[in-house]
Amino acid sequence: MRSVPRRLYYCDHHVLPLPAGHKFPAEKYALVRAALARDGFFEFVPAPLADRATIELAHDPDYVAAVFAGTLDARAMRRIGFPWSEQLVRRTLASVGGTLAAAEDALAHGFGGNLAGGTHHAFRTEGAGFCVFNDLAIATLWLRSRGIERTAIIDLDVHQGDGTASIFDGDASVLTLSLHGENNFPFRKQRSRIDVALSDGTTDSDYLDALRSALLGIGDFRTQFVLYQSGVDALAGDRLGRLSLTLAGLAERDRLVFEFTKAIGVPILITLGGGYSNPILLTAEAHANTFRAAARAFPDSATPRSTVTSYGV
């Protein structure tokens, strides 16, 4: 029987109205999808919109209501880094919804992917660093409602997943792992279960050694599910990165994560994360390489035939 192509969720059709010169690389999302479409490994599905009740699994209802209504004060919006708009709300809901849909795919078939998400700087009561809602935290708590009691979040963005670490601080059922730049944003770090702080200029070999050691630290946790925040801003030359990984080093990073997940026999959900190279095509290529590596690592995962339109609890 012919295998059905794996599917990835996208939300790049929700355009963010940003001012000229804004440093958030919104165009990268469509570039990643276009690069992967040329490969033919995946089919692409518009991400469903997450609903308010599901978002409130991880976020304070008053904060969620203010985001929906556009009543956050100027300080809160500056901390997020985007101007408020109805388009921002819809794109944010699609970004979270794509992660939830990919989580269900991973439960059914071992692998799920979202070409957005990884918004790890959002805290329970506020957003930050281009992150409005924390899709990783929301998906983790949604998975708990589906019987997944122990979850590992592997965050390899160059910036610490401070919002995720804060939300799950003291929660013994969630292991948060963050490899990040020691001297980079956020400058006030939170406490992950495993934090690995890397010096400016860290290269492939030292990074990969640190990752191997960190993955060994997950082995005794007995996780039932892995969420992988696959930011690529550790790439050499990234405008916000400070590390010096090559495309080959990032590809080996991805392979190590996927081989680890296969070895322990649990589903994996992949989201994007940061990436700010100039030209942005370098970031798009690095992101695409993550999903190419996933296609090689999980050749038997097939797309479920049902169509997902919304996610609630």
Secondary structure, 3 states (H helix, E strand, C coil): CCCCCEEEEECCCCCCCCCCCCCCCCCHHHHHHHHHHHHCCEEEEECCEECHHHHCCCCCHHHHHHHHHCCCCHHHHHHHCCCCCHHHHHHHHHHHHHHHHHHHHHHHHCEEEECCCCCCCCCCCCCECCECCCHHHHHHHHHHHCCCCCEEEEECCCCCCHHHHHHCCCCCCEEEEEEEECCCCCCCCCCCCEEEEECCCCCHHHHHHHHHHHHHHHHHHCCCEEEEECCCCCECCCCCCCCCECHHHHHHHHHHHHHHHHHHCCCEEEECCCCCCCCHHHHHHHHHHHHHHHHHHCCCCCCCCCCCCEECC
